[in-house]
Amino acid sequence: MARCEVCGNDYDNAFEVTTAKGQSHTFDSFECAIHALAPECAHCGCKIVGHGLQSEDSIYCCAHCARESGEARLQDRS
């Protein structure tokens, strides 16, 4: 069994995720993996599970948050 690095649950169905930077992480659920690895919106702080919108070094969950941060070029739809 492996222990989830987020919640500490010792679980026989835990899984390992290796990031693009070669770091390895162990989780017992996708919820814990998202909590640990998903980027956060630069405006509201929510976890970005989908693609998000990126401008320079900032990533946003939606165009509204991008606009609220002063980024007018990004759109949810074209």
N, CA, C and O atoms as a printed pandas DataFrame, in Angstrom:
     atom_number atom_name residue_name chain_id  residue_number  x_coord  y_coord  z_coord
0              1         N          MET        A               1    0.843   -1.184    0.000
1              2        CA          MET        A               1    0.000    0.000    0.000
2              3         C          MET        A               1    0.889    1.249    0.000
3              4         O          MET        A               1    2.040    1.222    0.437
4              5         N          ALA        A               2    0.321    2.325   -0.499
5              6        CA          ALA        A               2    1.068    3.573   -0.582
6              7         C          ALA        A               2    0.272    4.676    0.107
7              8         O          ALA        A               2   -0.958    4.644    0.134
8              9         N          ARG        A               3    0.975    5.634    0.653
9             10        CA          ARG        A               3    0.356    6.725    1.400
10            11         C          ARG        A               3    0.231    7.962    0.504
11            12         O          ARG        A               3    1.188    8.370   -0.153
12            13         N          CYS        A               4   -0.974    8.548    0.495
13            14        CA          CYS        A               4   -1.227    9.774   -0.265
14            15         C          CYS        A               4   -0.463   10.919    0.382
15            16         O          CYS        A               4   -0.527   11.101    1.598
16            17         N          GLU        A               5    0.257   11.689   -0.422
17            18        CA          GLU        A               5    1.061   12.780    0.127
18            19         C          GLU        A               5    0.229   13.983    0.537
19            20         O          GLU        A               5    0.738   14.870    1.223
20            21         N          VAL        A               6   -1.045   14.038    0.135
21            22        CA          VAL        A               6   -1.899   15.164    0.519
22            23         C          VAL        A               6   -2.680   14.864    1.797
23            24         O          VAL        A               6   -2.612   15.625    2.763
24            25         N          CYS        A               7   -3.417   13.762    1.803
25            26        CA          CYS        A               7   -4.295   13.472    2.945
26            27         C          CYS        A               7   -3.723   12.430    3.906
27            28         O          CYS        A               7   -4.232   12.268    5.016
28            29         N          GLY        A               8   -2.672   11.726    3.489
29            30        CA          GLY        A               8   -2.046   10.738    4.354
30            31         C          GLY        A               8   -2.717    9.384    4.378
31            32         O          GLY        A               8   -2.295    8.503    5.128
32            33         N          ASN        A               9   -3.759    9.192    3.571
33            34        CA          ASN        A               9   -4.463    7.916    3.528
34            35         C          ASN        A               9   -3.543    6.824    2.976
35            36         O          ASN        A               9   -2.909    7.004    1.936
36            37         N          ASP        A              10   -3.476    5.695    3.676
37            38        CA          ASP        A              10   -2.699    4.537    3.223
38            39         C          ASP        A              10   -3.662    3.666    2.426
39            40         O          ASP        A              10   -4.546    3.035    3.006
40            41         N          TYR        A              11   -3.501    3.623    1.103
41            42        CA          TYR        A              11   -4.535    3.087    0.212
42            43         C          TYR        A              11   -3.937    2.113   -0.779
43            44         O          TYR        A              11   -2.900    2.385   -1.384
44            45         N          ASP        A              12   -4.595    0.971   -0.944
45            46        CA          ASP        A              12   -4.066   -0.056   -1.849
46            47         C          ASP        A              12   -4.234    0.305   -3.323
47            48         O          ASP        A              12   -3.595   -0.313   -4.174
48            49         N          ASN        A              13   -5.071    1.280   -3.647
49            50        CA          ASN        A              13   -5.253    1.710   -5.041
50            51         C          ASN        A              13   -4.637    3.078   -5.304
51            52         O          ASN        A              13   -5.036    3.765   -6.244
52            53         N          ALA        A              14   -3.679    3.475   -4.492
53            54        CA          ALA        A              14   -2.994    4.748   -4.718
54            55         C          ALA        A              14   -2.275    4.698   -6.060
55            56         O          ALA        A              14   -1.945    3.625   -6.564
56            57         N          PHE        A              15   -2.040    5.866   -6.624
57            58        CA          PHE        A              15   -1.354    5.935   -7.919
58            59         C          PHE        A              15   -0.248    6.979   -7.847
59            60         O          PHE        A              15   -0.242    7.846   -6.973
60            61         N          GLU        A              16    0.671    6.876   -8.772
61            62        CA          GLU        A              16    1.821    7.765   -8.824
62            63         C          GLU        A              16    1.735    8.637  -10.069
63            64         O          GLU        A              16    1.381    8.166  -11.150
64            65         N          VAL        A              17    2.061    9.904   -9.904
65            66        CA          VAL        A              17    2.110   10.857  -11.009
66            67         C          VAL        A              17    3.533   11.389  -11.094
67            68         O          VAL        A              17    4.098   11.844  -10.100
68            69         N          THR        A              18    4.102   11.327  -12.285
69            70        CA          THR        A              18    5.419   11.903  -12.511
70            71         C          THR        A              18    5.231   13.157  -13.348
71            72         O          THR        A              18    4.638   13.103  -14.425
72            73         N          THR        A              19    5.730   14.279  -12.865
73            74        CA          THR        A              19    5.549   15.550  -13.560
74            75         C          THR        A              19    6.553   15.695  -14.698
75            76         O          THR        A              19    7.474   14.890  -14.839
76            77         N          ALA        A              20    6.360   16.728  -15.499
77            78        CA          ALA        A              20    7.261   17.007  -16.617
78            79         C          ALA        A              20    8.674   17.321  -16.116
79            80         O          ALA        A              20    9.646   17.158  -16.853
80            81         N          LYS        A              21    8.784   17.765  -14.880
81            82        CA          LYS        A              21   10.091   18.075  -14.298
82            83         C          LYS        A              21   10.710   16.857  -13.627
83            84         O          LYS        A              21   11.754   16.967  -12.985
84            85         N          GLY        A              22   10.071   15.689  -13.772
85            86        CA          GLY        A              22   10.615   14.450  -13.238
86            87         C          GLY        A              22   10.308   14.177  -11.779
87            88         O          GLY        A              22   10.813   13.201  -11.223
88            89         N          GLN        A              23    9.493   15.012  -11.140
89            90        CA          GLN        A              23    9.122   14.784   -9.746
90            91         C          GLN        A              23    8.019   13.739   -9.681
91            92         O          GLN        A              23    7.112   13.743  -10.514
92            93         N          SER        A              24    8.086   12.849   -8.706
93            94        CA          SER        A              24    7.108   11.789   -8.541
94            95         C          SER        A              24    6.251   12.063   -7.306
95            96         O          SER        A              24    6.768   12.424   -6.248
96            97         N          HIS        A              25    4.933   11.887   -7.453
97            98        CA          HIS        A              25    3.983   12.147   -6.369
98            99         C          HIS        A              25    3.020   10.968   -6.256
99           100         O          HIS        A              25    2.675   10.350   -7.263
100          101         N          THR        A              26    2.585   10.655   -5.039
101          102        CA          THR        A              26    1.651    9.563   -4.792
102          103         C          THR        A              26    0.354   10.120   -4.212
103          104         O          THR        A              26    0.370   10.909   -3.267
104          105         N          PHE        A              27   -0.781    9.692   -4.796
105          106        CA          PHE        A              27   -2.104   10.164   -4.371
106          107         C          PHE        A              27   -3.067    8.994   -4.267
107          108         O          PHE        A              27   -2.873    7.947   -4.885
108          109         N          ASP        A              28   -4.118    9.197   -3.466
109          110        CA          ASP        A              28   -5.158    8.177   -3.354
110          111         C          ASP        A              28   -6.402    8.543   -4.155
111          112         O          ASP        A              28   -7.320    7.732   -4.272
112          113         N          SER        A              29   -6.443    9.764   -4.713
113          114        CA          SER        A              29   -7.599   10.210   -5.489
114          115         C          SER        A              29   -7.183   11.332   -6.432
115          116         O          SER        A              29   -6.155   11.981   -6.239
116          117         N          PHE        A              30   -8.010   11.546   -7.461
117          118        CA          PHE        A              30   -7.756   12.667   -8.361
118          119         C          PHE        A              30   -7.946   13.982   -7.618
119          120         O          PHE        A              30   -7.270   14.966   -7.918
120          121         N          GLU        A              31   -8.853   14.008   -6.657
121          122        CA          GLU        A              31   -9.071   15.211   -5.866
122          123         C          GLU        A              31   -7.782   15.656   -5.176
123          124         O          GLU        A              31   -7.444   16.840   -5.197
124          125         N          CYS        A              32   -7.066   14.719   -4.567
125          126        CA          CYS        A              32   -5.808   15.055   -3.909
126          127         C          CYS        A              32   -4.743   15.464   -4.926
127          128         O          CYS        A              32   -3.946   16.364   -4.662
128          129         N          ALA        A              33   -4.729   14.803   -6.091
129          130        CA          ALA        A              33   -3.766   15.151   -7.134
130          131         C          ALA        A              33   -4.018   16.574   -7.633
131          132         O          ALA        A              33   -3.073   17.337   -7.835
132          133         N          ILE        A              34   -5.277   16.930   -7.832
133          134        CA          ILE        A              34   -5.626   18.285   -8.264
134          135         C          ILE        A              34   -5.215   19.292   -7.199
135          136         O          ILE        A              34   -4.636   20.333   -7.511
136          137         N          HIS        A              35   -5.512   18.981   -5.951
137          138        CA          HIS        A              35   -5.163   19.884   -4.854
138          139         C          HIS        A              35   -3.660   20.178   -4.847
139          140         O          HIS        A              35   -3.248   21.313   -4.605
140          141         N          ALA        A              36   -2.854   19.166   -5.110
141          142        CA          ALA        A              36   -1.402   19.325   -5.045
142          143         C          ALA        A              36   -0.780   19.883   -6.318
143          144         O          ALA        A              36    0.185   20.644   -6.244
144          145         N          LEU        A              37   -1.311   19.524   -7.482
145          146        CA          LEU        A              37   -0.601   19.800   -8.728
146          147         C          LEU        A              37   -1.236   20.834   -9.658
147          148         O          LEU        A              37   -0.529   21.455  -10.453
148          149         N          ALA        A              38   -2.546   21.031   -9.577
149          150        CA          ALA        A              38   -3.196   21.945  -10.514
150          151         C          ALA        A              38   -2.761   23.386  -10.254
151          152         O          ALA        A              38   -2.609   23.795   -9.103
152          153         N          PRO        A              39   -2.561   24.150  -11.324
153          154        CA          PRO        A              39   -2.198   25.560  -11.127
154          155         C          PRO        A              39   -3.385   26.326  -10.551
155          156         O          PRO        A              39   -4.532   25.892  -10.664
156          157         N          GLU        A              40   -3.094   27.472   -9.930
157          158        CA          GLU        A              40   -4.138   28.327   -9.364
158          159         C          GLU        A              40   -4.314   29.565  -10.228
159          160         O          GLU        A              40   -3.351   30.109  -10.770
160          161         N          CYS        A              41   -5.561   29.998  -10.345
161          162        CA          CYS        A              41   -5.876   31.219  -11.071
162          163         C          CYS        A              41   -5.157   32.386  -10.406
163          164         O          CYS        A              41   -5.197   32.536   -9.185
164          165         N          ALA        A              42   -4.495   33.218  -11.223
165          166        CA          ALA        A              42   -3.750   34.366  -10.710
166          167         C          ALA        A              42   -4.650   35.427  -10.101
167          168         O          ALA        A              42   -4.180   36.280   -9.349
168          169         N          HIS        A              43   -5.954   35.384  -10.420
169          170        CA          HIS        A              43   -6.872   36.387   -9.872
170          171         C          HIS        A              43   -7.652   35.862   -8.671
171          172         O          HIS        A              43   -7.602   36.461   -7.597
172          173         N          CYS        A              44   -8.371   34.751   -8.835
173          174        CA          CYS        A              44   -9.270   34.293   -7.759
174          175         C          CYS        A              44   -8.692   33.152   -6.921
175          176         O          CYS        A              44   -9.203   32.855   -5.841
176          177         N          GLY        A              45   -7.631   32.513   -7.415
177          178        CA          GLY        A              45   -6.982   31.456   -6.636
178          179         C          GLY        A              45   -7.583   30.079   -6.767
179          180         O          GLY        A              45   -7.099   29.144   -6.129
180          181         N          CYS        A              46   -8.639   29.911   -7.584
181          182        CA          CYS        A              46   -9.227   28.579   -7.718
182          183         C          CYS        A              46   -8.279   27.665   -8.506
183          184         O          CYS        A              46   -7.461   28.136   -9.296
184          185         N          LYS        A              47   -8.403   26.365   -8.280
185          186        CA          LYS        A              47   -7.584   25.394   -8.998
186          187         C          LYS        A              47   -8.086   25.301  -10.435
187          188         O          LYS        A              47   -9.292   25.226  -10.673
188          189         N          ILE        A              48   -7.171   25.304  -11.380
189          190        CA          ILE        A              48   -7.530   25.231  -12.794
190          191         C          ILE        A              48   -7.395   23.781  -13.233
191          192         O          ILE        A              48   -6.290   23.252  -13.348
192          193         N          VAL        A              49   -8.541   23.146  -13.477
193          194        CA          VAL        A              49   -8.568   21.733  -13.845
194          195         C          VAL        A              49   -8.531   21.579  -15.360
195          196         O          VAL        A              49   -8.005   20.588  -15.865
196          197         N          GLY        A              50   -9.079   22.537  -16.086
197          198        CA          GLY        A              50   -9.068   22.487  -17.545
198          199         C          GLY        A              50   -7.857   23.204  -18.103
199          200         O          GLY        A              50   -6.800   23.251  -17.474
200          201         N          HIS        A              51   -8.022   23.763  -19.295
201          202        CA          HIS        A              51   -6.912   24.421  -19.972
202          203         C          HIS        A              51   -6.544   25.760  -19.363
203          204         O          HIS        A              51   -5.364   26.106  -19.301
204          205         N          GLY        A              52   -7.521   26.512  -18.918
205          206        CA          GLY        A              52   -7.248   27.850  -18.411
206          207         C          GLY        A              52   -6.839   28.781  -19.533
207          208         O          GLY        A              52   -6.786   28.380  -20.696
208          209         N          LEU        A              53   -6.555   29.997  -19.192
209          210        CA          LEU        A              53   -6.105   31.011  -20.150
210          211         C          LEU        A              53   -4.785   31.561  -19.649
211          212         O          LEU        A              53   -4.660   31.917  -18.477
212          213         N          GLN        A              54   -3.804   31.630  -20.529
213          214        CA          GLN        A              54   -2.473   32.051  -20.101
214          215         C          GLN        A              54   -2.055   33.326  -20.810
215          216         O          GLN        A              54   -2.288   33.500  -22.006
216          217         N          SER        A              55   -1.431   34.216  -20.043
217          218        CA          SER        A              55   -0.863   35.448  -20.579
218          219         C          SER        A              55    0.476   35.657  -19.896
219          220         O          SER        A              55    0.548   35.848  -18.682
220          221         N          GLU        A              56    1.541   35.617  -20.697
221          222        CA          GLU        A              56    2.889   35.731  -20.144
222          223         C          GLU        A              56    3.080   34.643  -19.080
223          224         O          GLU        A              56    2.957   33.456  -19.383
224          225         N          ASP        A              57    3.377   35.038  -17.848
225          226        CA          ASP        A              57    3.620   34.075  -16.776
226          227         C          ASP        A              57    2.391   33.815  -15.909
227          228         O          ASP        A              57    2.479   33.060  -14.941
228          229         N          SER        A              58    1.254   34.417  -16.230
229          230        CA          SER        A              58    0.042   34.255  -15.431
230          231         C          SER        A              58   -0.928   33.323  -16.120
231          232         O          SER        A              58   -1.015   33.295  -17.348
232          233         N          ILE        A              59   -1.671   32.543  -15.308
233          234        CA          ILE        A              59   -2.722   31.681  -15.833
234          235         C          ILE        A              59   -4.012   31.992  -15.080
235          236         O          ILE        A              59   -4.008   32.213  -13.869
236          237         N          TYR        A              60   -5.115   32.002  -15.828
237          238        CA          TYR        A              60   -6.410   32.367  -15.276
238          239         C          TYR        A              60   -7.412   31.249  -15.547
239          240         O          TYR        A              60   -7.267   30.493  -16.508
240          241         N          CYS        A              61   -8.426   31.152  -14.693
241          242        CA          CYS        A              61   -9.454   30.129  -14.881
242          243         C          CYS        A              61  -10.444   30.528  -15.969
243          244         O          CYS        A              61  -11.072   29.662  -16.578
244          245         N          CYS        A              62  -10.592   31.831  -16.220
245          246        CA          CYS        A              62  -11.556   32.317  -17.214
246          247         C          CYS        A              62  -11.168   33.722  -17.663
247          248         O          CYS        A              62  -10.298   34.361  -17.070
248          249         N          ALA        A              63  -11.827   34.192  -18.720
249          250        CA          ALA        A              63  -11.539   35.523  -19.260
250          251         C          ALA        A              63  -11.936   36.618  -18.275
251          252         O          ALA        A              63  -11.291   37.665  -18.224
252          253         N          HIS        A              64  -12.985   36.388  -17.495
253          254        CA          HIS        A              64  -13.398   37.382  -16.494
254          255         C          HIS        A              64  -12.248   37.671  -15.524
255          256         O          HIS        A              64  -11.931   38.830  -15.254
256          257         N          CYS        A              65  -11.631   36.610  -15.004
257          258        CA          CYS        A              65  -10.513   36.800  -14.071
258          259         C          CYS        A              65   -9.327   37.469  -14.758
259          260         O          CYS        A              65   -8.627   38.274  -14.143
260          261         N          ALA        A              66   -9.098   37.143  -16.020
261          262        CA          ALA        A              66   -8.016   37.788  -16.768
262          263         C          ALA        A              66   -8.291   39.286  -16.895
263          264         O          ALA        A              66   -7.398   40.102  -16.664
264          265         N          ARG        A              67   -9.527   39.653  -17.264
265          266        CA          ARG        A              67   -9.895   41.074  -17.386
266          267         C          ARG        A              67   -9.779   41.796  -16.047
267          268         O          ARG        A              67   -9.301   42.929  -15.987
268          269         N          GLU        A              68  -10.217   41.141  -14.974
269          270        CA          GLU        A              68  -10.126   41.752  -13.647
270          271         C          GLU        A              68   -8.677   42.009  -13.245
271          272         O          GLU        A              68   -8.400   42.869  -12.409
272          273         N          SER        A              69   -7.761   41.261  -13.844
273          274        CA          SER        A              69   -6.335   41.446  -13.568
274          275         C          SER        A              69   -5.663   42.363  -14.577
275          276         O          SER        A              69   -4.445   42.537  -14.539
276          277         N          GLY        A              70   -6.450   42.958  -15.489
277          278        CA          GLY        A              70   -5.908   43.912  -16.447
278          279         C          GLY        A              70   -5.537   43.332  -17.783
279          280         O          GLY        A              70   -4.979   44.043  -18.619
280          281         N          GLU        A              71   -5.826   42.055  -18.024
281          282        CA          GLU        A              71   -5.491   41.405  -19.299
282          283         C          GLU        A              71   -6.744   41.435  -20.189
283          284         O          GLU        A              71   -7.668   40.649  -19.978
284          285         N          ALA        A              72   -6.779   42.323  -21.167
285          286        CA          ALA        A              72   -7.969   42.513  -22.003
286          287         C          ALA        A              72   -7.981   41.634  -23.241
287          288         O          ALA        A              72   -9.034   41.482  -23.861
288          289         N          ARG        A              73   -6.842   41.043  -23.630
289          290        CA          ARG        A              73   -6.773   40.297  -24.885
290          291         C          ARG        A              73   -7.396   38.915  -24.828
291          292         O          ARG        A              73   -7.795   38.391  -25.868
292          293         N          LEU        A              74   -7.494   38.304  -23.661
293          294        CA          LEU        A              74   -7.953   36.916  -23.557
294          295         C          LEU        A              74   -9.472   36.832  -23.584
295          296         O          LEU        A              74  -10.169   37.677  -23.023
296          297         N          GLN        A              75   -9.975   35.779  -24.258
297          298        CA          GLN        A              75  -11.414   35.570  -24.384
298          299         C          GLN        A              75  -11.733   34.112  -24.062
299          300         O          GLN        A              75  -10.918   33.220  -24.297
300          301         N          ASP        A              76  -12.939   33.883  -23.517
301          302        CA          ASP        A              76  -13.400   32.520  -23.318
302          303         C          ASP        A              76  -13.797   31.891  -24.642
303          304         O          ASP        A              76  -13.604   30.693  -24.847
304          305         N          ARG        A              77  -14.349   32.691  -25.538
305          306        CA          ARG        A              77  -14.762   32.225  -26.867
306          307         C          ARG        A              77  -14.280   33.204  -27.917
307          308         O          ARG        A              77  -14.134   34.397  -27.650
308          309         N          SER        A              78  -14.034   32.694  -29.112
309          310        CA          SER        A              78  -13.613   33.605  -30.184
310          311         C          SER        A              78  -14.719   33.799  -31.178
311          312         O          SER        A              78  -14.551   34.533  -32.152
